[in-house]
Amino acid sequence: MATNDVNDNEEALKSALWYSIGRLTDETTLAQDTNATPQFIGALMELVWQQIRLSARDLETFAKHAGRRQINVDDVLLLARRNEGLEVLLRGFVEDLEGEKKGKGSKGKGRAKGGR
């Protein structure tokens, strides 16, 4: 029964991915006055799905190597290390989130450490 739940979840995720990629492809092809076949969308969806699965496996491996059962931000940043643009974007996002947390936690206590 647990296997059926996993398969159902996987199929639901793949359907959502297909839908999203289809919409993005439609928007792009309309803007460029071109066309994409359903086979192209299906192939692109499978390519993205395989990347997601490989990334998920890597993230799980990083967490296990660190002795954790849960994936955290450090694992994601480690995964992004080979894509400089993505890594810079993610690090900026993480710094912004940490800045927001520090800002909320220091209300009434003056300026947060390192604040502007």
Order of alpha helices (4+ residues) and beta strands (2+ residues): alpha-alpha-alpha-alpha
